[in-house]
Amino acid sequence: MNNQQLKNKIMRRVYATWFWNKSKPVLFLQLPLAAIFLAIQHEYVAFRAVASNALTSLESPSSAVNYVVTAFQNAEPLVAFLGVAIVLFTVLALNSIARNVLVLSGMNAKSAIRIDK
């Protein structure tokens, strides 16, 4: 094994360790909370009925927006809160993972590191 191969092997481990340490809050906090909220919301919402109603409203973008707005206006506060929390945790988790992958791939590394601090 020459020096370059050894350096590459060490750097892969360093990058993997860095990615694991940056991803722990996402994997052990954000995504489990989103899953817990989804399980709680499952008790209050009939997802099959919502999905079938949503599919009929997808004729145009304006009808889809009207459906979402009406659904949140008529939803109980707990259901609306859980829906927003699920979307928020999922978007934040995906954003964090995407930022970390971009840093590892070397694309836009300076801005991603500055944002992630």
C-alpha positions in Angstrom: 0.0 0.0 0.0 1.5 3.3 -1.0 1.1 6.7 0.7 -1.7 7.9 -1.5 -3.8 4.7 -0.9 -3.2 5.0 2.8 -4.1 8.7 2.8 -7.3 7.9 0.8 -8.3 5.1 3.3 -7.7 7.4 6.3 -9.6 10.3 4.7 -12.6 8.0 3.9 -12.8 7.1 7.6 -12.4 10.7 8.6 -15.2 11.7 6.3 -17.4 8.8 7.4 -16.9 9.7 11.0 -17.7 13.4 10.3 -20.8 12.5 8.4 -21.9 10.1 11.2 -21.4 12.8 13.9 -23.3 15.4 11.8 -26.1 13.0 11.1 -26.7 11.7 14.6 -29.2 14.5 15.6 -31.2 13.8 12.4 -31.2 10.1 12.8 -31.9 10.0 16.5 -34.0 13.1 17.1 -35.7 14.6 14.1 -36.7 11.5 12.2 -37.9 9.6 15.3 -40.0 12.6 16.4 -41.5 12.8 12.9 -42.4 9.1 13.1 -43.9 9.5 16.6 -46.0 12.4 15.4 -47.1 10.4 12.4 -48.1 7.5 14.6 -50.1 9.9 16.9 -51.7 11.6 13.9 -52.7 8.1 12.5 -55.1 7.8 15.5 -57.0 11.0 14.5 -56.8 11.0 10.7 -58.1 8.4 8.2 -55.2 8.7 5.7 -57.0 6.6 3.0 -60.0 8.9 3.0 -57.7 12.0 2.9 -55.7 10.5 0.1 -58.7 9.6 -2.0 -60.1 13.1 -1.5 -56.8 14.7 -2.3 -56.5 12.7 -5.6 -59.9 14.0 -6.7 -58.8 17.5 -6.1 -55.6 17.3 -8.2 -57.3 18.6 -11.3 -55.4 21.9 -11.2 -52.9 23.5 -8.9 -55.4 26.0 -7.6 -57.9 23.2 -6.6 -55.0 21.4 -4.8 -54.2 24.5 -2.9 -57.9 25.1 -2.1 -58.1 21.5 -0.8 -55.0 21.9 1.5 -56.2 25.3 2.8 -59.7 24.0 3.5 -58.4 20.8 5.1 -56.2 22.8 7.5 -59.1 25.2 8.3 -61.4 22.4 9.2 -58.9 20.3 11.0 -58.7 20.0 14.8 -55.8 22.0 16.2 -53.9 18.9 17.3 -54.1 17.4 13.8 -53.0 20.6 12.2 -50.1 20.9 14.7 -49.0 17.4 14.1 -49.2 17.8 10.3 -47.0 20.9 10.4 -44.6 19.3 12.9 -44.2 16.2 10.6 -43.5 18.4 7.6 -41.1 20.6 9.5 -39.1 17.8 11.0 -38.9 15.9 7.7 -37.8 19.0 5.7 -35.2 19.9 8.3 -33.8 16.4 8.4 -33.6 16.2 4.6 -32.0 19.6 4.5 -29.4 18.7 7.0 -28.6 15.4 5.2 -28.4 17.1 1.8 -26.1 19.8 3.3 -23.8 17.2 4.7 -23.7 15.2 1.5 -22.8 18.4 -0.4 -20.0 19.1 2.0 -18.6 15.6 1.5 -18.9 15.8 -2.2 -17.0 19.1 -2.2 -19.7 21.1 -3.9 -20.4 24.5 -2.3 -18.5 23.3 0.8 -17.7 26.7 2.3 -21.4 27.9 2.5 -22.6 24.5 3.7 -20.1 24.4 6.5 -20.8 28.0 7.5 -24.6 27.3 7.6 -24.2 24.0 9.5 -22.3 25.5 12.5 
